[in-house]
Amino acid sequence: MFSLDRWQEIFQTLSKNKLRAFLTGLSVSSGIFILVILLGVSRGMQNGIEKEFQQDAVTEVEVWTGTTTVGYKGMNPGRRVQLENEDFEYTTQKFGDQIDSKSGYFGRWGAIINYKKENGSYEFAGVHPDFQKVENATIISGRFINASDIEGNDKVAVIGNRVKLDLFKDKDPIGEYINISKVPFKVVGVYTDPGGEREETRVYLPLTTAQRVFNGKNQLRMLSFTIKPAATFDEAVQNAAFLSDGLEKSLKQRHLVSPDDTSGIRVFDTLEEAKRIYDLLSYIDLFFWIVGICTIIAGVVGVGNIMLIVVKERTKEIGIRKAIGAQPMSIIGMILQEAVFVTFVAGFFGLFGGLLLLEVVGPQIQSDFFANPEVDMNVALSTIVILIIAGALAGFFPAYRAAKIKPIIALRDE
């Protein structure tokens, strides 16, 4: 039940001890402020990591090769392992029931690509049609490489949006010809990539054409696969790990690479990497919660201590109230209301300050692994509810002590 007199009494008590009330509120406010900032930072890290993984398909498994470091079956270390078209055909046949999309990759960096008077240095890559899914690219004009291009060794190209802006400006590039190392290719598509401009500086060609025109023979630089959809994230991680192990063992046997060699043939599993990072972020998030809650507890304990002082100072007043008929619950309610009020107001300002800082400073932070720090409003409101409960607990013990005071003893208090 609302009592104007009680509220006036609370404000009078606080106004008489402005510095004490301010410092008590500051301890609670700083606790919720720190918690909000820490949760915002945690979310910003998670957003940044998610953005990085969006660059390619989340379920991607890649196979790279390098130089052997261990001798095996009469083969000396230091041997360069080279992937070939036969490796792509072998793996797609053997693991076809686990694979959703697949592509070989043959490319070169630093190729001079020009259109009329405009030119630039970009990467070109020969790929299969499925590479669009692997790379998570979106066609915004025209089309991607198709099976007909592969079979016909067609000289067609799909360019990134950054390449389009550099070479064609506002002109529609579809149907125009670009020169890659002085070889003409017809532009049939333009794509964007969630990885940003860095990923849009590539030009994709039919794999067979790239190998034939640029003397690639049957060589591949990389094999890329995505696994078939799974019911749960954990199941997808297991499926990706199973495919990765199978690819590594099979290709090492095929190229006479020691099972203990970690350099000759390398398999990169995006899902496994994602799981490790998300597990790490979960631990960081838990640590932030612990630090924030401990800070809030310190503030709430401060509220409890202040309320004990308030009860001590008002002992005679409480005795008079009880002598003229005040019920114990009335005394408890008075103390609790003041504790909850201080805690709630201080917590609200801390919450508002934390959210405001994230809103102002967050967009200014530019990082590949940090983006859009924010706090879920449900979490923010839940912390306020927790603060109110904590404030009630902080005030309960001093209030209970006040209710137990005997009037005759209280009246003697100096």
VOPAGU-2260 file (C-alpha; in pm, 1 decimal, decimal comma):
REM VOPAGU-2260
SITE   aa  ch    i         X         Y         Z
SITE  MET   A    0       0,0       0,0       0,0
SITE  PHE   A    1     135,9     341,5    -100,3
SITE  SER   A    2     224,0     568,9     190,9
SITE  LEU   A    3     317,7     929,7     114,2
SITE  ASP   A    4     442,5     983,4     468,8
SITE  ARG   A    5     681,0     692,0     442,4
SITE  TRP   A    6     824,7     818,8     114,0
SITE  GLN   A    7     868,5    1167,0     260,4
SITE  GLU   A    8    1048,2    1011,9     554,6
SITE  ILE   A    9    1283,0     818,6     323,4
SITE  PHE   A   10    1370,2    1131,1     124,3
SITE  GLN   A   11    1429,1    1329,5     441,4
SITE  THR   A   12    1663,9    1060,8     574,5
SITE  LEU   A   13    1858,1    1055,2     249,2
SITE  SER   A   14    1874,7    1433,7     225,0
SITE  LYS   A   15    2020,0    1457,8     576,3
SITE  ASN   A   16    2303,8    1224,8     474,4
SITE  LYS   A   17    2364,7    1322,0     111,7
SITE  LEU   A   18    2728,4    1213,9      96,1
SITE  ARG   A   19    2659,1     877,6     258,9
SITE  ALA   A   20    2362,1     815,0      29,0
SITE  PHE   A   21    2569,0     915,2    -275,6
SITE  LEU   A   22    2861,9     688,2    -189,7
SITE  THR   A   23    2627,9     397,5    -111,5
SITE  GLY   A   24    2449,9     442,9    -443,9
SITE  LEU   A   25    2781,1     481,0    -625,5
SITE  SER   A   26    2901,9     140,9    -504,3
SITE  VAL   A   27    2587,0     -27,3    -638,6
SITE  SER   A   28    2582,2     180,5    -957,2
SITE  SER   A   29    2944,4     103,6   -1039,0
SITE  GLY   A   30    2877,6    -267,7    -992,2
SITE  ILE   A   31    2593,9    -282,1   -1245,2
SITE  PHE   A   32    2787,8     -44,7   -1475,7
SITE  ILE   A   33    3089,9    -276,6   -1478,7
SITE  LEU   A   34    2869,5    -581,3   -1537,2
SITE  VAL   A   35    2695,2    -416,8   -1835,2
SITE  ILE   A   36    3027,0    -312,6   -1990,4
SITE  LEU   A   37    3175,9    -659,6   -1945,0
SITE  LEU   A   38    2869,9    -826,9   -2098,2
SITE  GLY   A   39    2879,7    -578,5   -2385,5
SITE  VAL   A   40    3246,1    -653,3   -2449,3
SITE  SER   A   41    3173,3   -1027,1   -2440,8
SITE  ARG   A   42    2892,4    -986,1   -2692,9
SITE  GLY   A   43    3111,1    -766,7   -2913,5
SITE  MET   A   44    3377,5   -1037,2   -2921,9
SITE  GLN   A   45    3115,7   -1297,2   -3012,4
SITE  ASN   A   46    2973,7   -1076,0   -3290,1
SITE  GLY   A   47    3322,1   -1022,3   -3430,5
SITE  ILE   A   48    3398,5   -1394,3   -3434,3
SITE  GLU   A   49    3063,0   -1471,8   -3597,1
SITE  LYS   A   50    3136,1   -1210,6   -3862,9
SITE  GLU   A   51    3469,7   -1373,1   -3938,3
SITE  PHE   A   52    3308,4   -1715,8   -3976,7
SITE  GLN   A   53    3045,9   -1573,5   -4212,9
SITE  GLN   A   54    3318,0   -1518,2   -4472,7
SITE  ASP   A   55    3294,0   -1883,3   -4575,7
SITE  ALA   A   56    3045,8   -2162,4   -4519,3
SITE  VAL   A   57    3034,0   -2254,9   -4150,3
SITE  THR   A   58    3058,6   -2626,5   -4232,1
SITE  GLU   A   59    3363,5   -2594,6   -4459,2
SITE  VAL   A   60    3651,2   -2842,1   -4458,6
SITE  GLU   A   61    3963,9   -2742,4   -4653,9
SITE  VAL   A   62    4265,0   -2949,0   -4759,3
SITE  TRP   A   63    4602,5   -2780,5   -4813,1
SITE  THR   A   64    4944,9   -2922,5   -4882,8
SITE  GLY   A   65    5295,9   -2820,0   -4787,1
SITE  THR   A   66    5642,9   -2964,7   -4747,3
SITE  THR   A   67    5693,6   -3292,4   -4564,3
SITE  THR   A   68    5892,5   -3284,1   -4242,5
SITE  VAL   A   69    5916,6   -3659,0   -4177,9
SITE  GLY   A   70    6066,4   -3929,3   -4397,5
SITE  TYR   A   71    5825,1   -4209,8   -4489,1
SITE  LYS   A   72    5849,2   -4533,5   -4690,6
SITE  GLY   A   73    6180,9   -4439,7   -4847,4
SITE  MET   A   74    6074,4   -4081,3   -4920,6
SITE  ASN   A   75    6297,9   -3809,5   -4779,8
SITE  PRO   A   76    6164,7   -3513,3   -4579,9
SITE  GLY   A   77    6147,0   -3175,2   -4752,7
SITE  ARG   A   78    5933,3   -3309,0   -5038,1
SITE  ARG   A   79    5664,7   -3076,1   -5173,8
SITE  VAL   A   80    5319,4   -3243,7   -5188,7
SITE  GLN   A   81    5106,7   -3136,5   -5483,3
SITE  LEU   A   82    4729,4   -3185,9   -5506,0
SITE  GLU   A   83    4589,3   -3282,0   -5847,1
SITE  ASN   A   84    4254,8   -3327,5   -6019,0
SITE  GLU   A   85    4272,6   -3700,3   -5946,1
SITE  ASP   A   86    4279,1   -3621,4   -5573,5
SITE  PHE   A   87    3958,8   -3422,6   -5608,5
SITE  GLU   A   88    3787,3   -3703,2   -5798,1
SITE  TYR   A   89    3915,2   -3966,0   -5553,2
SITE  THR   A   90    3797,9   -3783,0   -5240,4
SITE  THR   A   91    3458,0   -3686,6   -5382,1
SITE  GLN   A   92    3390,0   -4047,3   -5475,7
SITE  LYS   A   93    3512,9   -4195,9   -5148,3
SITE  PHE   A   94    3340,4   -3945,0   -4918,7
SITE  GLY   A   95    3048,4   -3851,3   -5140,7
SITE  ASP   A   96    2787,9   -3962,4   -4884,6
SITE  GLN   A   97    2926,4   -3709,0   -4632,2
SITE  ILE   A   98    2981,4   -3415,7   -4868,5
SITE  ASP   A   99    2722,3   -3151,1   -4951,7
SITE  SER   A  100    2922,8   -2926,2   -5186,3
SITE  LYS   A  101    3271,5   -2962,2   -5329,8
SITE  SER   A  102    3527,0   -2770,9   -5533,8
SITE  GLY   A  103    3886,0   -2778,8   -5641,1
SITE  TYR   A  104    4087,8   -2455,3   -5638,5
SITE  PHE   A  105    4366,7   -2337,1   -5865,5
SITE  GLY   A  106    4466,8   -1973,9   -5840,8
SITE  ARG   A  107    4734,4   -1710,9   -5848,6
SITE  TRP   A  108    4788,1   -1387,0   -5663,5
SITE  GLY   A  109    4893,3   -1057,7   -5812,8
SITE  ALA   A  110    4760,0   -1107,2   -6164,3
SITE  ILE   A  111    4724,5    -787,6   -6368,0
SITE  ILE   A  112    4360,5    -755,9   -6472,8
SITE  ASN   A  113    4247,6    -470,5   -6693,8
SITE  TYR   A  114    3941,0    -335,3   -6866,8
SITE  LYS   A  115    4020,9     -75,1   -7131,9
SITE  LYS   A  116    4231,4     188,3   -6950,4
SITE  GLU   A  117    4152,9      65,7   -6598,2
SITE  ASN   A  118    4371,0    -202,8   -6439,3
SITE  GLY   A  119    4465,9    -352,5   -6106,2
SITE  SER   A  120    4641,0    -641,2   -5935,0
SITE  TYR   A  121    4400,7    -909,5   -5810,7
SITE  GLU   A  122    4380,6   -1281,2   -5735,8
SITE  PHE   A  123    4214,5   -1511,7   -5985,8
SITE  ALA   A  124    4105,1   -1866,8   -5910,2
SITE  GLY   A  125    3975,9   -2156,4   -6112,9
SITE  VAL   A  126    3692,4   -2328,2   -5925,2
SITE  HIS   A  127    3396,8   -2563,0   -5962,5
SITE  PRO   A  128    3033,3   -2440,2   -5954,1
SITE  ASP   A  129    2987,2   -2550,1   -5590,5
SITE  PHE   A  130    3250,2   -2299,8   -5479,3
SITE  GLN   A  131    2980,7   -2034,5   -5454,0
SITE  LYS   A  132    2829,3   -2228,0   -5159,8
SITE  VAL   A  133    3169,8   -2298,4   -5007,7
SITE  GLU   A  134    3269,5   -1931,0   -5021,1
SITE  ASN   A  135    2921,1   -1817,4   -4913,6
SITE  ALA   A  136    2917,1   -1571,6   -5204,9
SITE  THR   A  137    2601,7   -1397,0   -5329,1
SITE  ILE   A  138    2551,5   -1319,2   -5697,3
SITE  ILE   A  139    2421,3    -963,5   -5742,3
SITE  SER   A  140    2438,1    -959,0   -6120,3
SITE  GLY   A  141    2456,1   -1232,1   -6382,1
SITE  ARG   A  142    2550,6   -1583,6   -6268,7
SITE  PHE   A  143    2827,4   -1796,7   -6119,9
SITE  ILE   A  144    3043,9   -2057,8   -6292,4
SITE  ASN   A  145    2833,0   -2354,8   -6412,0
SITE  ALA   A  146    2891,8   -2711,3   -6532,6
SITE  SER   A  147    2877,7   -2606,1   -6898,4
SITE  ASP   A  148    3166,8   -2365,7   -6843,1
SITE  ILE   A  149    3373,2   -2649,7   -6691,2
SITE  GLU   A  150    3298,2   -2894,1   -6970,9
SITE  GLY   A  151    3354,3   -2640,5   -7249,4
SITE  ASN   A  152    3666,8   -2478,4   -7102,0
SITE  ASP   A  153    3487,1   -2146,8   -7152,6
SITE  LYS   A  154    3675,5   -1822,8   -7101,6
SITE  VAL   A  155    3425,4   -1662,7   -6865,4
SITE  ALA   A  156    3479,3   -1481,5   -6536,3
SITE  VAL   A  157    3282,6   -1392,2   -6224,2
SITE  ILE   A  158    3425,1   -1081,5   -6061,3
SITE  GLY   A  159    3400,9    -951,6   -5705,2
SITE  ASN   A  160    3211,2    -631,2   -5640,8
SITE  ARG   A  161    3535,6    -451,5   -5547,5
SITE  VAL   A  162    3687,0    -548,2   -5882,8
SITE  LYS   A  163    3371,1    -427,8   -6056,3
SITE  LEU   A  164    3388,4     -87,6   -5884,1
SITE  ASP   A  165    3759,7     -50,1   -5960,6
SITE  LEU   A  166    3746,4    -145,4   -6327,8
SITE  PHE   A  167    3392,5     -64,2   -6440,2
SITE  LYS   A  168    3286,3     209,2   -6199,0
SITE  ASP   A  169    2907,9     252,4   -6253,1
SITE  LYS   A  170    2899,4      58,1   -6580,1
SITE  ASP   A  171    2729,8    -283,5   -6603,4
SITE  PRO   A  172    3014,7    -533,1   -6659,2
SITE  ILE   A  173    2799,1    -827,5   -6774,3
SITE  GLY   A  174    2898,0    -922,1   -7128,2
SITE  GLU   A  175    3213,3    -709,1   -7124,0
SITE  TYR   A  176    3562,8    -854,1   -7160,1
SITE  ILE   A  177    3848,6    -822,2   -6912,5
SITE  ASN   A  178    4208,8    -922,1   -6973,6
SITE  ILE   A  179    4378,5   -1145,9   -6717,6
SITE  SER   A  180    4751,2   -1146,9   -6787,0
SITE  LYS   A  181    4657,8   -1035,9   -7141,9
SITE  VAL   A  182    4407,9   -1321,9   -7190,7
SITE  PRO   A  183    4047,1   -1204,2   -7258,5
SITE  PHE   A  184    3761,1   -1337,8   -7043,4
SITE  LYS   A  185    3391,8   -1254,3   -7072,7
SITE  VAL   A  186    3233,0   -1129,3   -6748,0
SITE  VAL   A  187    2920,5   -1333,3   -6671,1
SITE  GLY   A  188    2861,7   -1243,3   -6305,4
SITE  VAL   A  189    2934,7   -1014,3   -6011,9
SITE  TYR   A  190    2933,4   -1138,0   -5651,9
SITE  THR   A  191    2948,4    -998,4   -5299,6
SITE  ASP   A  192    3098,8   -1173,3   -5000,4
SITE  PRO   A  193    3007,0   -1132,8   -4630,7
SITE  GLY   A  194    3380,6   -1114,6   -4560,4
SITE  GLY   A  195    3385,7    -767,0   -4715,5
SITE  GLU   A  196    3604,7    -601,9   -4976,0
SITE  ARG   A  197    3904,4    -822,4   -4901,1
SITE  GLU   A  198    3707,5   -1121,7   -5027,7
SITE  GLU   A  199    3567,4    -924,7   -5323,6
SITE  THR   A  200    3903,1    -866,0   -5491,6
SITE  ARG   A  201    3900,5   -1208,3   -5653,9
SITE  VAL   A  202    3800,3   -1321,2   -6001,3
SITE  TYR   A  203    3662,7   -1672,9   -6040,7
SITE  LEU   A  204    3712,1   -1875,9   -6359,7
SITE  PRO   A  205    3612,0   -2228,3   -6463,5
SITE  LEU   A  206    3872,4   -2459,7   -6312,7
SITE  THR   A  207    3948,1   -2639,7   -6638,6
SITE  THR   A  208    3995,3   -2309,6   -6822,4
SITE  ALA   A  209    4226,9   -2164,8   -6558,0
SITE  GLN   A  210    4444,7   -2477,4   -6558,7
SITE  ARG   A  211    4468,8   -2487,3   -6938,5
SITE  VAL   A  212    4524,0   -2115,7   -7004,7
SITE  PHE   A  213    4769,0   -2050,0   -6720,4
SITE  ASN   A  214    4972,1   -2371,1   -6751,7
SITE  GLY   A  215    4830,0   -2527,7   -6439,1
SITE  LYS   A  216    4824,3   -2875,0   -6596,0
SITE  ASN   A  217    4615,0   -3083,5   -6353,7
SITE  GLN   A  218    4739,2   -2914,1   -6037,3
SITE  LEU   A  219    4522,3   -2786,5   -5752,0
SITE  ARG   A  220    4613,4   -2554,9   -5468,2
SITE  MET   A  221    4329,1   -2658,9   -5239,3
SITE  LEU   A  222    4027,3   -2887,4   -5200,1
SITE  SER   A  223    3714,1   -2740,3   -5041,9
SITE  PHE   A  224    3410,9   -2926,0   -4908,0
SITE  THR   A  225    3104,6   -2863,1   -4696,3
SITE  ILE   A  226    2935,7   -3136,6   -4495,9
SITE  LYS   A  227    2571,8   -3231,5   -4525,3
SITE  PRO   A  228    2329,6   -3056,3   -4285,5
SITE  ALA   A  229    2301,2   -3206,2   -3936,6
SITE  ALA   A  230    2025,5   -3188,2   -3675,6
SITE  THR   A  231    2241,6   -3021,8   -3408,7
SITE  PHE   A  232    2563,4   -2821,2   -3387,4
SITE  ASP   A  233    2739,1   -3097,5   -3192,5
SITE  GLU   A  234    2639,2   -3354,1   -3454,1
SITE  ALA   A  235    2770,8   -3125,8   -3729,8
SITE  VAL   A  236    3101,1   -3089,6   -3541,8
SITE  GLN   A  237    3131,0   -3468,1   -3516,0
SITE  ASN   A  238    3049,6   -3515,7   -3886,8
SITE  ALA   A  239    3303,9   -3252,1   -3988,8
SITE  ALA   A  240    3569,4   -3408,0   -3766,2
SITE  PHE   A  241    3496,0   -3751,4   -3914,0
SITE  LEU   A  242    3531,3   -3617,6   -4269,2
SITE  SER   A  243    3850,0   -3427,6   -4180,2
SITE  ASP   A  244    4011,9   -3737,4   -4032,1
SITE  GLY   A  245    3910,6   -3947,1   -4331,7
SITE  LEU   A  246    4044,2   -3693,9   -4582,1
SITE  GLU   A  247    4373,8   -3656,9   -4399,0
SITE  LYS   A  248    4436,3   -4030,3   -4363,9
SITE  SER   A  249    4337,1   -4110,8   -4723,4
SITE  LEU   A  250    4541,1   -3834,2   -4884,9
SITE  LYS   A  251    4845,4   -3906,8   -4668,4
SITE  GLN   A  252    4834,9   -4269,7   -4780,7
SITE  ARG   A  253    4785,9   -4160,1   -5141,9
SITE  HIS   A  254    5085,2   -3922,4   -5137,1
SITE  LEU   A  255    5309,7   -4133,1   -4909,7
SITE  VAL   A  256    5305,9   -3883,6   -4624,3
SITE  SER   A  257    5376,4   -4003,4   -4271,2
SITE  PRO   A  258    5072,1   -4012,0   -4038,2
SITE  ASP   A  259    5282,7   -3810,0   -3791,3
SITE  ASP   A  260    5362,1   -3537,5   -4045,8
SITE  THR   A  261    5163,5   -3220,4   -3967,1
SITE  SER   A  262    5295,5   -3017,2   -4259,9
SITE  GLY   A  263    5273,4   -3231,0   -4572,4
SITE  ILE   A  264    4893,0   -3243,6   -4579,7
SITE  ARG   A  265    4681,9   -3015,8   -4362,0
SITE  VAL   A  266    4306,4   -3025,6   -4312,9
SITE  PHE   A  267    4127,4   -2721,2   -4175,1
SITE  ASP   A  268    3787,5   -2785,0   -4015,5
SITE  THR   A  269    3589,1   -2462,0   -3976,7
SITE  LEU   A  270    3337,9   -2616,5   -3736,9
SITE  GLU   A  271    3602,8   -2752,8   -3503,9
SITE  GLU   A  272    3773,1   -2415,2   -3502,7
SITE  ALA   A  273    3437,1   -2247,6   -3436,4
SITE  LYS   A  274    3365,5   -2482,3   -3147,1
SITE  ARG   A  275    3701,8   -2409,0   -2983,8
SITE  ILE   A  276    3652,0   -2035,1   -3015,9
SITE  TYR   A  277    3292,3   -2042,8   -2891,8
SITE  ASP   A  278    3398,2   -2256,1   -2594,9
SITE  LEU   A  279    3666,0   -1998,5   -2515,5
SITE  LEU   A  280    3409,9   -1717,2   -2545,7
SITE  SER   A  281    3179,2   -1905,7   -2309,1
SITE  TYR   A  282    3454,9   -1919,2   -2046,2
SITE  ILE   A  283    3528,5   -1549,4   -2096,8
SITE  ASP   A  284    3157,1   -1469,6   -2065,4
SITE  LEU   A  285    3136,2   -1674,8   -1744,4
SITE  PHE   A  286    3441,7   -1494,6   -1605,2
SITE  PHE   A  287    3286,6   -1156,4   -1686,3
SITE  TRP   A  288    2963,6   -1259,0   -1511,7
SITE  ILE   A  289    3155,6   -1366,2   -1201,2
SITE  VAL   A  290    3353,4   -1040,4   -1188,9
SITE  GLY   A  291    3040,3    -830,7   -1245,0
SITE  ILE   A  292    2830,3   -1014,7    -987,5
SITE  CYS   A  293    3108,1    -996,9    -728,7
SITE  THR   A  294    3125,5    -622,7    -785,9
SITE  ILE   A  295    2747,6    -593,8    -740,3
SITE  ILE   A  296    2762,1    -804,7    -424,2
SITE  ALA   A  297    3025,6    -568,4    -285,8
SITE  GLY   A  298    2789,9    -278,6    -353,3
SITE  VAL   A  299    2491,7    -455,5    -197,7
SITE  VAL   A  300    2696,2    -540,5     112,3
SITE  GLY   A  301    2771,2    -170,2     135,1
SITE  VAL   A  302    2397,4    -100,4     130,4
SITE  GLY   A  303    2348,5    -352,0     412,7
SITE  ASN   A  304    2620,7    -187,9     621,8
SITE  ILE   A  305    2471,1     156,2     568,6
SITE  MET   A  306    2127,4      30,0     671,9
SITE  LEU   A  307    2279,8    -108,0     992,6
SITE  ILE   A  308    2415,7     239,3    1062,4
SITE  VAL   A  309    2074,6     389,8     985,9
SITE  VAL   A  310    1906,9     151,0    1232,8
SITE  LYS   A  311    2168,1     237,0    1496,8
SITE  GLU   A  312    2113,5     609,8    1446,9
SITE  ARG   A  313    1736,3     576,3    1464,1
SITE  THR   A  314    1719,1     337,4    1757,4
SITE  LYS   A  315    1540,9     585,7    1985,4
SITE  GLU   A  316    1298,8     682,8    1707,7
SITE  ILE   A  317    1218,0     316,2    1644,1
SITE  GLY   A  318    1161,3     266,4    2019,2
SITE  ILE   A  319     914,4     555,1    2026,4
SITE  ARG   A  320     730,4     412,6    1724,1
SITE  LYS   A  321     697,7      74,9    1895,0
SITE  ALA   A  322     594,2     236,9    2224,3
SITE  ILE   A  323     300,8     408,7    2056,1
SITE  GLY   A  324     187,2      89,4    1882,5
SITE  ALA   A  325     389,5      45,4    1563,1
SITE  GLN   A  326     390,4    -317,3    1448,5
SITE  PRO   A  327     720,5    -502,0    1378,4
SITE  MET   A  328     622,4    -545,8    1011,4
SITE  SER   A  329     580,7    -169,6     981,9
SITE  ILE   A  330     935,3    -117,4    1109,5
SITE  ILE   A  331    1069,7    -386,0     874,9
SITE  GLY   A  332     880,0    -236,6     580,5
SITE  MET   A  333    1023,4     109,2     648,0
SITE  ILE   A  334    1385,2     -12,6     646,8
SITE  LEU   A  335    1334,4    -248,2     352,2
SITE  GLN   A  336    1172,4      22,1     142,3
SITE  GLU   A  337    1465,7     255,7     188,9
SITE  ALA   A  338    1719,9     -18,1     104,1
SITE  VAL   A  339    1531,1    -126,8    -208,4
SITE  PHE   A  340    1484,2     233,4    -321,8
SITE  VAL   A  341    1855,6     314,7    -294,6
SITE  THR   A  342    1954,2      -6,4    -467,8
SITE  PHE   A  343    1702,1      30,7    -750,7
SITE  VAL   A  344    1781,4     395,1    -830,1
SITE  ALA   A  345    2157,3     337,0    -818,0
SITE  GLY   A  346    2123,2      21,6   -1029,7
SITE  PHE   A  347    1913,1     201,3   -1289,3
SITE  PHE   A  348    2171,7     477,7   -1330,0
SITE  GLY   A  349    2449,3     219,8   -1356,9
SITE  LEU   A  350    2254,5      26,6   -1619,2
SITE  PHE   A  351    2170,3     340,6   -1817,1
SITE  GLY   A  352    2531,4     461,9   -1802,8
SITE  GLY   A  353    2665,8     126,8   -1922,2
SITE  LEU   A  354    2420,2     103,0   -2211,8
SITE  LEU   A  355    2487,6     464,2   -2312,1
SITE  LEU   A  356    2862,9     407,8   -2316,0
SITE  LEU   A  357    2825,8      95,3   -2531,8
SITE  GLU   A  358    2595,5     282,2   -2769,4
SITE  VAL   A  359    2836,9     575,1   -2809,1
SITE  VAL   A  360    3177,2     405,4   -2799,4
SITE  GLY   A  361    3087,8      64,1   -2950,2
SITE  PRO   A  362    3044,6     178,6   -3314,2
SITE  GLN   A  363    3379,7     361,5   -3297,9
SITE  ILE   A  364    3574,1      40,7   -3232,9
SITE  GLN   A  365    3691,6    -110,3   -3560,8
SITE  SER   A  366    3829,9    -462,9   -3536,0
SITE  ASP   A  367    3802,8    -791,0   -3723,6
SITE  PHE   A  368    3725,1    -973,0   -3399,4
SITE  PHE   A  369    3507,4    -715,3   -3224,3
SITE  ALA   A  370    3180,8    -570,5   -3351,2
SITE  ASN   A  371    2862,8    -410,5   -3221,0
SITE  PRO   A  372    2897,3    -457,1   -2842,6
SITE  GLU   A  373    2550,4    -480,3   -2694,1
SITE  VAL   A  374    2354,6    -617,3   -2401,0
SITE  ASP   A  375    2033,4    -813,8   -2436,5
SITE  MET   A  376    1749,5    -610,6   -2281,6
SITE  ASN   A  377    1608,7    -920,0   -2114,5
SITE  VAL   A  378    1943,3    -966,0   -1940,5
SITE  ALA   A  379    1951,6    -596,3   -1846,6
SITE  LEU   A  380    1601,7    -606,8   -1696,9
SITE  SER   A  381    1683,4    -930,8   -1518,1
SITE  THR   A  382    1981,2    -764,7   -1350,2
SITE  ILE   A  383    1752,5    -487,9   -1223,5
SITE  VAL   A  384    1516,2    -748,2   -1076,3
SITE  ILE   A  385    1812,1    -923,2    -914,7
SITE  LEU   A  386    1927,5    -590,1    -776,4
SITE  ILE   A  387    1587,0    -525,7    -620,1
SITE  ILE   A  388    1593,5    -869,9    -455,9
SITE  ALA   A  389    1951,3    -812,5    -341,9
SITE  GLY   A  390    1852,2    -472,8    -202,1
SITE  ALA   A  391    1568,1    -634,2      -9,3
SITE  LEU   A  392    1805,6    -894,8     132,9
SITE  ALA   A  393    2057,3    -624,1     221,7
SITE  GLY   A  394    1792,0    -436,8     412,8
SITE  PHE   A  395    1621,4    -735,2     571,4
SITE  PHE   A  396    1874,5    -811,7     844,1
SITE  PRO   A  397    1903,6    -450,8     964,2
SITE  ALA   A  398    1523,4    -426,4     946,3
SITE  TYR   A  399    1480,1    -748,4    1144,5
SITE  ARG   A  400    1721,2    -617,0    1405,2
SITE  ALA   A  401    1520,5    -293,4    1427,8
SITE  ALA   A  402    1196,5    -487,4    1470,4
SITE  LYS   A  403    1346,8    -686,3    1761,3
SITE  ILE   A  404    1442,2    -373,8    1957,9
SITE  LYS   A  405    1248,9    -344,6    2286,1
SITE  PRO   A  406    1096,1       1,7    2335,2
SITE  ILE   A  407    1231,2      50,1    2689,3
SITE  ILE   A  408    1587,6     -27,2    2577,1
SITE  ALA   A  409    1554,3     189,7    2266,0
SITE  LEU   A  410    1431,5     487,4    2467,9
SITE  ARG   A  411    1743,5     468,6    2686,0
SITE  ASP   A  412    1971,8     476,8    2380,8
SITE  GLU   A  413    2191,9     786,8    2350,1
